Amino acid sequence: MTSAFKRNRETRDAHRQARRMAQDEADARESAEVAKEAAAEARESAESFALRLVNQFERLREERQEQLAAPEPVTAPKAVSRTDVPYGVELSAQWAWRFLVIVAAGYLIVRALGFLSIVMIPVVIALLIAALVSPVVNGLARVGMKRSISALFVVIGVLAGVIAMLSFAGTQVANGFSDLAGQTVKALDEIRDWLINGPFHASETQIDTWLNTVQTTLEDWAASYAANPFSRVSEVGGVALDVFAGLFIVLFSTYFFCAEGERIWGWLVRLAPRAARSRMDSSGRVAWVSLTQFTRATVIVAAVDAVGIMIVAAALQVPFVAAIGVLVFLSSFVPLIGATVAGAVAVLVALVSQGPVTALLMLGGVILVQQLEAHGLQPFLLGRWVRVHPLGVILAVATGIVLGGVAGALVAVPLVAALNAVANHLTATPAASAASVQGLQPPPPPVNGPTFPPPSSPGAGSV
């Protein structure tokens, strides 16, 4: 019985061990299948990734080849379109309408300035005077005098000086007018004799015909003025009113430019956009320096011309020496034309008073003085700040005469000089622009506006 029990137990143990082994084999087979599936999935994933990488590489290579390949020519469409216009014609059209816009804007500006010439020309003249006398105002302000009072004294002094010069010249002309009238009659008789007995061999009938023509022209002119005296008086009154209004504008503008030029310039700068304030301020500084240098050089040149021609006239014993000097000094402010007219007046006075030989000597002296001034004094004084081509000077004077008469010719060249300096400053490189202003004024204000008045503005003095 014991042995049977042992055999049954061994049998059960054997069956149990067999089942355990079968279970282990089943688990092993399942694990192998799972591992095989995982390996298959990994193999498929690797093959898919490699395939995608190869496809992407092929796509990139094809795109690169398409980029490197020459583009195919594009044929123009049959319908008329913008691409049918040649490039030169299209570019010319773009420049043409822009040019027309610029010309129209310039024309409107010129028309507006011409309409307001009675105000603008006195203001520009006041600006020139302020550029000339600003060092005196600054000097008086530095010694402790209030700026407004010093500006008032300077303006009164300038006005008194001009009145004194004109009064002195007028007095001399009035005192010697009777003698000059007699000499004029004598000179006309000598010219008549020279025309008859000289190289022209003119007859008395021809000379009488010329004189009668001149006399008839003068009588017709006088009759036209006498026909409607009220209109002529109104015209003269209107001109006188314009002159006095311009004089008051010049005086008041000069005073305020000298007394409050810093505040005026700061206000003008603040009117500009924030991004343009720095450039506007630096351009104004350069223009003011150029204007100041031009004005001072012109005064010195005019004084030298006047003194030189006065010396020649005094040496030749020509009358009205002081009047000729004042006329030459005032007319020299109009470039080219003023000096020529004043020299012609001096030669005419010498011809009437002393004869043709003295007139020729006077003409030679005037030409000598003007040549020395034009080729020696002006280049030395003006230097690099005012460098305007002679053709530009002639065109500026002609344009000024057309737009504003004598006053326009007076202010044309200074304005052109200032605009030329500003254009050179704005078109220069940043380093050159900084160098042009460096040492002349303090650094430019920040972009949000000047925090101090520009010291080189009207009334603030010059460098």
The 8 nearest C-alpha neighbors of each residue, nearest first, counted from 0:
[[1, 3, 2, 4, 5, 6, 7, 8],
 [0, 2, 4, 3, 5, 6, 7, 8],
 [1, 3, 5, 4, 0, 6, 7, 8],
 [4, 2, 6, 0, 5, 1, 7, 8],
 [3, 5, 1, 7, 2, 6, 8, 0],
 [6, 4, 2, 8, 3, 7, 9, 1],
 [5, 7, 9, 3, 8, 4, 10, 2],
 [8, 6, 10, 4, 5, 9, 11, 3],
 [7, 9, 11, 5, 10, 6, 12, 4],
 [10, 8, 12, 6, 11, 7, 13, 5],
 [9, 11, 7, 13, 8, 12, 6, 14],
 [10, 12, 8, 14, 13, 9, 15, 7],
 [13, 11, 15, 9, 10, 14, 16, 8],
 [12, 14, 10, 16, 15, 11, 17, 9],
 [15, 13, 17, 11, 12, 16, 18, 10],
 [14, 16, 12, 18, 13, 17, 11, 19],
 [17, 15, 19, 13, 18, 14, 12, 20],
 [16, 18, 14, 20, 19, 15, 13, 21],
 [19, 17, 21, 15, 20, 16, 22, 14],
 [20, 18, 16, 22, 17, 21, 23, 15],
 [19, 21, 23, 17, 22, 18, 16, 24],
 [20, 22, 18, 24, 19, 23, 17, 25],
 [23, 21, 19, 25, 20, 24, 18, 26],
 [24, 22, 20, 26, 25, 21, 27, 19],
 [23, 25, 27, 21, 22, 26, 28, 20],
 [24, 26, 22, 28, 23, 27, 21, 29],
 [27, 25, 29, 23, 24, 28, 30, 22],
 [28, 26, 24, 30, 25, 29, 23, 31],
 [27, 29, 31, 25, 26, 30, 24, 32],
 [30, 28, 26, 32, 31, 27, 25, 33],
 [31, 29, 33, 27, 32, 28, 26, 34],
 [30, 32, 34, 28, 29, 33, 35, 27],
 [31, 33, 35, 29, 30, 34, 36, 28],
 [34, 32, 30, 36, 35, 31, 37, 29],
 [35, 33, 37, 31, 36, 32, 38, 30],
 [34, 36, 32, 38, 33, 37, 31, 39],
 [37, 35, 39, 33, 34, 38, 32, 40],
 [36, 38, 34, 40, 39, 35, 41, 33],
 [37, 39, 41, 35, 36, 40, 42, 34],
 [40, 38, 36, 42, 37, 41, 35, 43],
 [39, 41, 43, 37, 42, 38, 44, 36],
 [42, 40, 44, 38, 43, 39, 45, 37],
 [41, 43, 39, 45, 40, 44, 38, 46],
 [44, 42, 46, 40, 41, 45, 47, 39],
 [43, 45, 41, 47, 46, 42, 40, 48],
 [46, 44, 48, 42, 47, 43, 49, 41],
 [45, 47, 43, 49, 44, 48, 50, 42],
 [46, 48, 50, 44, 45, 49, 43, 51],
 [49, 47, 51, 45, 50, 46, 52, 44],
 [48, 50, 52, 46, 51, 47, 45, 53],
 [49, 51, 47, 53, 48, 52, 46, 54],
 [52, 50, 54, 48, 53, 49, 55, 47],
 [53, 51, 49, 55, 50, 54, 56, 48],
 [52, 54, 56, 50, 51, 55, 49, 57],
 [55, 53, 51, 57, 56, 52, 58, 50],
 [56, 54, 58, 52, 57, 53, 51, 59],
 [55, 57, 53, 59, 58, 54, 52, 60],
 [58, 56, 54, 60, 55, 59, 53, 61],
 [57, 59, 55, 61, 56, 60, 54, 62],
 [60, 58, 56, 62, 61, 57, 63, 55],
 [61, 59, 63, 57, 58, 62, 64, 56],
 [60, 62, 64, 58, 63, 59, 65, 57],
 [63, 61, 65, 59, 64, 60, 66, 58],
 [64, 62, 60, 66, 65, 61, 59, 67],
 [63, 65, 61, 67, 66, 62, 68, 60],
 [64, 66, 62, 68, 63, 67, 61, 69],
 [67, 65, 63, 64, 68, 62, 69, 70],
 [68, 66, 64, 65, 63, 69, 62, 70],
 [67, 69, 65, 66, 64, 70, 63, 71],
 [70, 68, 71, 67, 66, 65, 72, 64],
 [71, 69, 72, 68, 66, 73, 65, 67],
 [70, 72, 73, 69, 68, 74, 65, 66],
 [73, 71, 74, 70, 69, 75, 68, 76],
 [74, 72, 71, 75, 70, 76, 82, 69],
 [73, 75, 72, 76, 77, 71, 82, 83],
 [76, 74, 77, 73, 83, 82, 78, 80],
 [77, 75, 78, 74, 79, 80, 83, 82],
 [76, 78, 75, 79, 80, 74, 83, 82],
 [77, 79, 76, 80, 75, 83, 81, 82],
 [80, 78, 83, 77, 81, 76, 82, 84],
 [81, 79, 82, 83, 78, 84, 76, 77],
 [82, 80, 83, 84, 79, 85, 89, 78],
 [81, 83, 84, 80, 75, 85, 79, 86],
 [82, 84, 81, 80, 85, 79, 75, 76],
 [85, 83, 82, 81, 86, 89, 88, 80],
 [86, 84, 88, 87, 89, 83, 82, 90],
 [85, 87, 89, 88, 90, 84, 91, 82],
 [88, 86, 90, 89, 85, 91, 84, 92],
 [87, 89, 91, 85, 90, 86, 92, 84],
 [88, 90, 86, 92, 87, 91, 85, 93],
 [91, 89, 87, 93, 92, 88, 86, 94],
 [92, 90, 88, 94, 93, 89, 95, 87],
 [91, 93, 95, 89, 90, 94, 88, 96],
 [92, 94, 90, 91, 95, 96, 89, 97],
 [93, 95, 91, 97, 92, 96, 98, 90],
 [96, 94, 92, 98, 97, 93, 91, 99],
 [95, 97, 99, 98, 93, 94, 100, 92],
 [96, 98, 100, 94, 99, 95, 101, 93],
 [99, 97, 95, 101, 96, 100, 94, 102],
 [98, 100, 96, 102, 97, 101, 103, 95],
 [99, 101, 97, 103, 98, 102, 104, 96],
 [102, 100, 98, 104, 99, 103, 105, 97],
 [103, 101, 105, 99, 104, 100, 106, 98],
 [102, 104, 106, 100, 105, 101, 99, 107],
 [103, 105, 101, 107, 106, 102, 100, 108],
 [106, 104, 102, 108, 103, 107, 101, 109],
 [105, 107, 103, 109, 104, 108, 102, 110],
 [106, 108, 110, 104, 105, 109, 111, 103],
 [107, 109, 105, 111, 106, 110, 112, 104],
 [110, 108, 112, 106, 111, 107, 113, 105],
 [111, 109, 113, 107, 108, 112, 114, 106],
 [110, 112, 114, 108, 113, 109, 107, 115],
 [113, 111, 115, 109, 114, 110, 116, 108],
 [114, 112, 116, 110, 115, 111, 109, 402],
 [113, 115, 111, 112, 116, 110, 117, 109],
 [116, 114, 112, 113, 117, 118, 119, 111],
 [117, 115, 113, 119, 118, 120, 112, 114],
 [116, 118, 115, 119, 120, 245, 121, 241],
 [119, 117, 116, 115, 121, 120, 122, 245],
 [118, 120, 116, 122, 121, 117, 115, 123],
 [119, 121, 123, 122, 116, 118, 117, 124],
 [122, 120, 124, 249, 123, 245, 119, 118],
 [121, 123, 125, 119, 120, 124, 249, 126],
 [124, 122, 126, 120, 125, 121, 119, 127],
 [125, 123, 121, 127, 126, 122, 120, 128],
 [124, 126, 253, 249, 122, 128, 123, 127],
 [125, 127, 123, 129, 124, 128, 130, 122],
 [128, 126, 130, 124, 125, 129, 123, 131],
 [127, 129, 131, 125, 130, 126, 132, 124],
 [130, 128, 126, 132, 131, 127, 133, 253],
 [129, 131, 291, 127, 128, 133, 132, 126],
 [130, 132, 128, 129, 133, 295, 294, 127],
 [133, 131, 129, 135, 134, 130, 128, 136],
 [132, 134, 460, 136, 458, 135, 129, 130],
 [135, 133, 137, 460, 136, 132, 138, 461],
 [136, 134, 138, 133, 137, 132, 139, 153],
 [135, 137, 133, 139, 138, 134, 149, 150],
 [138, 136, 140, 134, 135, 139, 141, 460],
 [137, 139, 135, 141, 140, 136, 134, 142],
 [138, 140, 136, 142, 141, 137, 144, 149],
 [139, 141, 144, 137, 146, 138, 143, 142],
 [142, 140, 138, 143, 139, 137, 144, 136],
 [143, 141, 139, 140, 144, 138, 137, 145],
 [142, 144, 141, 140, 145, 139, 146, 138],
 [145, 143, 140, 139, 142, 146, 149, 148],
 [146, 144, 148, 147, 140, 149, 143, 139],
 [145, 147, 149, 140, 148, 258, 150, 144],
 [146, 148, 258, 150, 149, 145, 151, 259],
 [149, 147, 151, 145, 150, 146, 152, 144],
 [148, 150, 146, 152, 151, 147, 136, 139],
 [151, 149, 153, 147, 148, 152, 258, 257],
 [150, 152, 148, 154, 149, 153, 155, 147],
 [153, 151, 149, 155, 150, 154, 156, 148],
 [152, 154, 156, 150, 155, 151, 157, 149],
 [155, 153, 157, 151, 156, 152, 150, 158],
 [154, 156, 158, 152, 153, 157, 159, 151],
 [157, 155, 153, 159, 154, 158, 152, 160],
 [156, 158, 160, 154, 159, 155, 153, 161],
 [159, 157, 155, 161, 156, 160, 162, 154],
 [158, 160, 156, 162, 157, 161, 163, 155],
 [161, 159, 163, 157, 158, 162, 156, 164],
 [160, 162, 164, 158, 163, 159, 165, 157],
 [161, 163, 159, 165, 160, 164, 166, 158],
 [164, 162, 160, 166, 161, 165, 159, 167],
 [165, 163, 167, 161, 166, 162, 168, 160],
 [164, 166, 168, 162, 167, 163, 169, 161],
 [167, 165, 169, 163, 168, 164, 162, 170],
 [168, 166, 170, 164, 169, 165, 163, 171],
 [167, 169, 322, 165, 171, 170, 166, 321],
 [170, 168, 166, 172, 171, 167, 165, 173],
 [171, 169, 173, 167, 172, 168, 166, 174],
 [170, 172, 168, 174, 169, 173, 167, 175],
 [171, 173, 169, 175, 170, 174, 176, 168],
 [172, 174, 170, 176, 171, 175, 169, 177],
 [175, 173, 171, 172, 176, 170, 177, 178],
 [176, 174, 172, 178, 173, 177, 179, 171],
 [175, 177, 179, 173, 178, 172, 174, 180],
 [178, 176, 180, 179, 175, 181, 174, 173],
 [179, 177, 181, 180, 175, 176, 182, 174],
 [178, 180, 182, 176, 177, 181, 183, 175],
 [181, 179, 183, 177, 178, 182, 176, 184],
 [182, 180, 184, 178, 183, 179, 185, 177],
 [183, 181, 179, 185, 180, 184, 352, 186],
 [182, 184, 186, 180, 181, 185, 351, 179],
 [185, 183, 187, 181, 186, 182, 188, 180],
 [184, 186, 182, 188, 183, 187, 189, 181],
 [187, 185, 183, 189, 188, 184, 351, 182],
 [188, 186, 190, 184, 189, 185, 183, 191],
 [189, 187, 191, 185, 186, 190, 192, 184],
 [188, 190, 186, 192, 191, 187, 193, 185],
 [189, 191, 193, 187, 188, 192, 194, 186],
 [192, 190, 188, 194, 189, 193, 187, 195],
 [191, 193, 189, 195, 190, 194, 196, 188],
 [192, 194, 197, 190, 196, 191, 195, 189],
 [193, 195, 191, 197, 192, 201, 196, 199],
 [196, 194, 201, 200, 192, 193, 197, 202],
 [195, 197, 193, 200, 194, 192, 198, 199],
 [198, 196, 193, 194, 199, 200, 195, 192],
 [197, 199, 200, 196, 194, 193, 195, 201],
 [198, 200, 201, 197, 194, 195, 196, 193],
 [201, 199, 195, 198, 196, 197, 194, 202],
 [200, 202, 195, 199, 194, 205, 203, 206],
 [203, 201, 204, 205, 195, 200, 206, 194],
 [202, 204, 206, 205, 207, 201, 195, 208],
 [203, 205, 207, 202, 206, 208, 201, 209],
 [206, 204, 208, 202, 207, 203, 209, 201],
 [205, 207, 203, 209, 208, 204, 210, 202],
 [208, 206, 210, 204, 205, 209, 211, 203],
 [209, 207, 205, 211, 206, 210, 204, 212],
 [210, 208, 212, 206, 211, 207, 205, 213],
 [209, 211, 207, 213, 212, 208, 214, 206],
 [210, 212, 214, 208, 209, 213, 215, 207],
 [213, 211, 209, 215, 210, 214, 208, 216],
 [212, 214, 210, 216, 211, 215, 217, 209],
 [213, 215, 211, 217, 212, 216, 210, 218],
 [214, 216, 218, 212, 217, 213, 211, 219],
 [217, 215, 213, 219, 214, 218, 212, 220],
 [216, 218, 220, 214, 215, 219, 221, 213],
 [217, 219, 221, 215, 220, 216, 222, 214],
 [220, 218, 222, 216, 221, 217, 215, 223],
 [219, 221, 217, 223, 218, 222, 216, 224],
 [222, 220, 218, 224, 219, 223, 225, 217],
 [223, 221, 225, 219, 224, 220, 226, 218],
 [224, 222, 220, 226, 221, 225, 219, 227],
 [223, 225, 221, 222, 226, 227, 228, 220],
 [224, 226, 222, 228, 223, 227, 221, 231],
 [227, 225, 223, 224, 222, 228, 221, 229],
 [228, 226, 225, 229, 230, 224, 231, 223],
 [229, 227, 231, 225, 230, 232, 226, 224],
 [230, 228, 232, 231, 227, 233, 234, 226],
 [229, 231, 233, 232, 228, 227, 234, 235],
 [232, 230, 234, 228, 233, 229, 235, 224],
 [231, 233, 229, 235, 230, 234, 236, 228],
 [234, 232, 236, 230, 231, 235, 237, 229],
 [235, 233, 231, 237, 236, 232, 230, 238],
 [234, 236, 232, 238, 237, 233, 239, 231],
 [235, 237, 233, 239, 234, 238, 232, 240],
 [236, 238, 234, 240, 235, 239, 233, 241],
 [239, 237, 241, 235, 240, 236, 242, 234],
 [238, 240, 242, 236, 241, 237, 235, 243],
 [239, 241, 237, 243, 238, 242, 244, 236],
 [242, 240, 244, 238, 239, 243, 245, 237],
 [243, 241, 239, 245, 240, 244, 246, 238],
 [242, 244, 246, 240, 245, 241, 239, 247],
 [245, 243, 241, 247, 246, 242, 240, 248],
 [244, 246, 248, 242, 243, 247, 121, 241],
 [247, 245, 243, 249, 244, 248, 242, 250],
 [246, 248, 250, 244, 249, 245, 251, 243],
 [249, 247, 245, 251, 246, 250, 252, 121],
 [248, 250, 125, 121, 246, 252, 247, 251],
 [251, 249, 247, 253, 248, 252, 254, 246],
 [252, 250, 254, 248, 253, 249, 247, 255],
 [251, 253, 249, 255, 254, 250, 125, 248],
 [254, 252, 125, 256, 250, 251, 255, 129],
 [253, 255, 251, 257, 252, 256, 150, 258],
 [254, 256, 258, 252, 259, 257, 253, 251],
 [257, 255, 260, 253, 458, 457, 254, 259],
 [458, 256, 258, 254, 255, 150, 260, 129],
 [257, 259, 255, 147, 150, 256, 146, 458],
 [260, 258, 255, 261, 262, 256, 257, 263],
 [259, 261, 256, 457, 458, 263, 262, 257],
 [262, 260, 452, 264, 259, 263, 456, 453],
 [261, 263, 265, 264, 259, 260, 266, 452],
 [264, 262, 260, 266, 261, 265, 267, 259],
 [265, 263, 267, 261, 266, 262, 260, 456],
 [264, 266, 262, 268, 452, 267, 263, 261],
 [265, 267, 269, 263, 264, 268, 262, 270],
 [268, 266, 264, 270, 265, 269, 263, 271],
 [269, 267, 265, 270, 266, 271, 276, 264],
 [268, 270, 266, 271, 267, 448, 265, 276],
 [271, 269, 267, 268, 266, 272, 276, 273],
 [270, 272, 269, 268, 276, 275, 273, 267],
 [273, 271, 275, 274, 276, 270, 269, 268],
 [272, 274, 447, 446, 276, 275, 271, 448],
 [273, 275, 272, 446, 276, 277, 447, 271],
 [276, 274, 272, 278, 273, 277, 279, 271],
 [277, 275, 279, 273, 278, 271, 274, 268],
 [276, 278, 280, 279, 275, 446, 443, 444],
 [279, 277, 281, 280, 275, 276, 282, 425],
 [278, 280, 276, 282, 277, 281, 275, 283],
 [279, 281, 283, 277, 278, 282, 276, 284],
 [280, 282, 284, 278, 283, 279, 277, 285],
 [283, 281, 279, 285, 284, 280, 421, 278],
 [282, 284, 286, 280, 281, 285, 287, 279],
 [283, 285, 281, 287, 282, 286, 455, 288],
 [284, 286, 282, 288, 283, 287, 289, 421],
 [287, 285, 417, 283, 289, 288, 284, 421],
 [288, 286, 290, 284, 289, 285, 291, 283],
 [287, 289, 291, 285, 290, 286, 292, 284],
 [290, 288, 286, 292, 287, 384, 291, 417],
 [291, 289, 287, 293, 288, 292, 417, 286],
 [292, 290, 130, 288, 294, 293, 289, 287],
 [291, 293, 289, 295, 290, 294, 296, 288],
 [292, 294, 290, 296, 291, 295, 297, 289],
 [295, 293, 297, 291, 296, 292, 131, 290],
 [294, 296, 298, 292, 297, 293, 131, 291],
 [295, 297, 299, 293, 298, 294, 380, 292],
 [298, 296, 300, 294, 295, 299, 301, 293],
 [299, 297, 301, 295, 300, 296, 302, 294],
 [298, 300, 302, 296, 297, 301, 303, 295],
 [299, 301, 297, 303, 302, 298, 296, 304],
 [302, 300, 328, 304, 298, 331, 299, 303],
 [301, 303, 305, 299, 300, 304, 328, 306],
 [302, 304, 300, 306, 301, 305, 307, 299],
 [305, 303, 301, 307, 302, 306, 308, 300],
 [304, 306, 324, 302, 328, 327, 308, 303],
 [305, 307, 309, 303, 304, 308, 302, 310],
 [306, 308, 304, 310, 309, 305, 303, 368],
 [309, 307, 311, 305, 310, 306, 312, 365],
 [308, 310, 312, 306, 307, 311, 324, 320],
 [311, 309, 313, 307, 308, 312, 314, 306],
 [310, 312, 308, 314, 309, 313, 364, 315],
 [313, 311, 309, 317, 315, 314, 310, 316],
 [314, 312, 316, 310, 315, 311, 309, 317],
 [313, 315, 311, 312, 316, 310, 317, 309],
 [314, 316, 312, 313, 317, 311, 357, 361],
 [317, 315, 313, 314, 312, 318, 353, 320],
 [316, 318, 312, 315, 349, 313, 320, 319],
 [319, 317, 320, 316, 352, 348, 312, 349],
 [318, 320, 322, 321, 323, 172, 171, 317],
 [319, 321, 323, 322, 318, 309, 312, 324],
 [320, 322, 324, 323, 319, 168, 325, 309],
 [323, 321, 168, 325, 319, 324, 320, 326],
 [322, 324, 326, 320, 321, 325, 319, 327],
 [323, 325, 305, 321, 327, 322, 326, 309],
 [326, 324, 328, 322, 327, 323, 329, 321],
 [325, 327, 323, 329, 324, 328, 330, 322],
 [326, 328, 324, 341, 330, 305, 325, 329],
 [329, 327, 301, 325, 305, 331, 326, 330],
 [328, 330, 326, 331, 327, 332, 325, 301],
 [329, 331, 337, 327, 332, 328, 333, 326],
 [332, 330, 338, 337, 301, 333, 328, 329],
 [331, 333, 330, 334, 329, 409, 297, 301],
 [332, 334, 409, 337, 331, 330, 408, 336],
 [335, 333, 336, 337, 332, 331, 338, 396],
 [336, 334, 337, 338, 339, 333, 393, 331],
 [335, 337, 339, 338, 334, 340, 333, 331],
 [338, 336, 330, 333, 331, 340, 339, 335],
 [337, 339, 331, 341, 340, 336, 335, 330],
 [340, 338, 342, 336, 337, 341, 343, 335],
 [341, 339, 343, 337, 342, 338, 336, 344],
 [340, 342, 344, 327, 338, 343, 339, 337],
 [341, 343, 345, 339, 344, 340, 365, 338],
 [342, 344, 340, 346, 341, 345, 347, 339],
 [345, 343, 347, 341, 342, 346, 348, 340],
 [344, 346, 342, 348, 343, 347, 349, 341],
 [345, 347, 349, 343, 358, 344, 348, 361],
 [348, 346, 350, 344, 349, 345, 343, 351],
 [347, 349, 351, 345, 350, 346, 352, 344],
 [348, 350, 358, 346, 352, 347, 353, 351],
 [351, 349, 354, 358, 347, 355, 348, 353],
 [350, 352, 348, 183, 186, 349, 354, 353],
 [351, 353, 349, 350, 182, 348, 354, 179],
 [354, 352, 349, 350, 357, 351, 317, 355],
 [353, 355, 350, 357, 356, 351, 352, 358],
 [354, 356, 358, 350, 357, 359, 353, 349],
 [357, 355, 359, 358, 354, 360, 353, 350],
 [356, 358, 360, 359, 355, 354, 353, 361],
 [357, 359, 350, 355, 349, 361, 346, 356],
 [360, 358, 362, 356, 361, 357, 355, 363],
 [359, 361, 357, 363, 362, 358, 364, 356],
 [360, 362, 358, 364, 359, 363, 346, 357],
 [363, 361, 359, 365, 360, 364, 346, 358],
 [362, 364, 360, 366, 361, 365, 367, 359],
 [363, 365, 361, 367, 362, 366, 311, 368],
 [366, 364, 362, 368, 367, 363, 342, 308],
 [365, 367, 369, 363, 364, 368, 370, 362],
 [368, 366, 364, 370, 365, 369, 363, 371],
 [369, 367, 365, 371, 370, 366, 307, 364],
 [368, 370, 372, 366, 371, 367, 373, 365],
 [371, 369, 373, 367, 372, 368, 374, 366],
 [372, 370, 368, 375, 369, 374, 373, 367],
 [371, 373, 376, 369, 370, 375, 374, 377],
 [372, 374, 370, 371, 377, 375, 369, 376],
 [375, 373, 371, 372, 370, 376, 377, 378],
 [374, 376, 371, 372, 373, 377, 378, 379],
 [375, 377, 372, 379, 378, 380, 373, 374],
 [376, 378, 380, 379, 373, 381, 375, 372],
 [379, 377, 381, 380, 382, 376, 375, 374],
 [378, 380, 376, 377, 382, 381, 375, 374],
 [381, 379, 377, 378, 382, 296, 376, 292],
 [380, 382, 378, 385, 377, 379, 296, 293],
 [383, 381, 380, 379, 378, 384, 385, 386],
 [382, 384, 385, 386, 381, 378, 380, 289],
 [383, 385, 289, 382, 386, 381, 420, 292],
 [386, 384, 381, 383, 416, 289, 387, 382],
 [385, 387, 383, 384, 388, 416, 382, 381],
 [386, 388, 385, 391, 416, 389, 392, 419],
 [387, 389, 391, 390, 392, 386, 393, 385],
 [390, 388, 392, 391, 393, 387, 394, 386],
 [391, 389, 393, 392, 388, 394, 387, 395],
 [390, 392, 388, 394, 389, 393, 395, 387],
 [393, 391, 389, 395, 390, 394, 396, 412],
 [394, 392, 390, 396, 395, 391, 397, 389],
 [395, 393, 397, 391, 396, 392, 398, 390],
 [394, 396, 392, 398, 393, 397, 411, 391],
 [395, 397, 408, 399, 393, 398, 394, 411],
 [398, 396, 394, 400, 399, 395, 393, 401],
 [399, 397, 401, 395, 400, 396, 394, 402],
 [398, 400, 407, 408, 396, 402, 411, 397],
 [399, 401, 404, 408, 397, 403, 407, 398],
 [400, 402, 398, 399, 403, 404, 397, 407],
 [403, 401, 399, 400, 398, 404, 113, 407],
 [404, 402, 407, 400, 399, 406, 401, 405],
 [403, 405, 400, 407, 406, 401, 402, 408],
 [404, 406, 408, 407, 400, 409, 403, 399],
 [407, 405, 409, 408, 404, 403, 410, 120],
 [406, 408, 403, 399, 404, 409, 405, 400],
 [407, 409, 399, 396, 400, 405, 411, 406],
 [410, 408, 333, 406, 407, 411, 405, 332],
 [409, 411, 407, 408, 413, 412, 414, 406],
 [412, 410, 408, 399, 414, 395, 413, 409],
 [411, 413, 415, 414, 410, 395, 416, 392],
 [414, 412, 416, 415, 410, 411, 417, 290],
 [413, 415, 417, 411, 416, 412, 418, 410],
 [414, 416, 412, 418, 413, 417, 419, 411],
 [415, 417, 413, 419, 414, 418, 385, 412],
 [416, 418, 286, 414, 420, 419, 415, 289],
 [419, 417, 421, 415, 420, 416, 422, 414],
 [418, 420, 416, 422, 417, 421, 415, 423],
 [419, 421, 417, 423, 418, 422, 286, 424],
 [420, 422, 424, 418, 419, 282, 423, 286],
 [423, 421, 419, 425, 424, 420, 418, 426],
 [424, 422, 420, 426, 421, 425, 427, 419],
 [423, 425, 421, 427, 422, 432, 426, 420],
 [424, 426, 422, 427, 423, 421, 432, 282],
 [427, 425, 423, 424, 422, 428, 432, 421],
 [428, 426, 424, 425, 432, 431, 423, 429],
 [427, 429, 431, 430, 432, 426, 425, 424],
 [430, 428, 432, 431, 433, 427, 434, 425],
 [429, 431, 433, 428, 432, 434, 427, 435],
 [432, 430, 434, 428, 433, 429, 427, 435],
 [433, 431, 429, 435, 434, 430, 424, 427],
 [432, 434, 430, 436, 431, 435, 437, 429],
 [433, 435, 437, 431, 432, 436, 430, 438],
 [436, 434, 432, 433, 437, 431, 424, 439],
 [435, 437, 433, 439, 434, 438, 440, 432],
 [438, 436, 434, 439, 435, 433, 440, 441],
 [437, 439, 440, 436, 441, 434, 435, 462],
 [440, 438, 436, 437, 462, 441, 435, 284],
 [439, 441, 438, 436, 442, 437, 455, 454],
 [440, 442, 443, 439, 438, 437, 454, 453],
 [441, 443, 440, 444, 437, 436, 281, 445],
 [444, 442, 277, 441, 281, 445, 280, 449],
 [445, 443, 449, 277, 448, 450, 442, 446],
 [446, 444, 447, 448, 449, 277, 443, 450],
 [445, 447, 273, 448, 274, 277, 276, 444],
 [448, 446, 273, 445, 449, 276, 274, 444],
 [449, 447, 446, 269, 445, 276, 444, 450],
 [450, 448, 444, 451, 445, 265, 452, 447],
 [449, 451, 448, 444, 452, 445, 265, 447],
 [450, 452, 449, 453, 444, 265, 454, 261],
 [453, 451, 261, 265, 454, 262, 449, 450],
 [454, 452, 455, 456, 261, 451, 265, 264],
 [455, 453, 459, 456, 452, 261, 460, 440],
 [456, 454, 461, 459, 453, 460, 284, 457],
 [455, 457, 459, 453, 454, 261, 260, 458],
 [458, 456, 260, 256, 459, 257, 129, 130],
 [257, 457, 459, 260, 256, 133, 460, 258],
 [460, 458, 454, 455, 456, 457, 261, 260],
 [461, 459, 133, 134, 458, 455, 137, 454],
 [462, 460, 455, 288, 459, 134, 291, 133],
 [461, 439, 460, 455, 288, 440, 438, 454]]
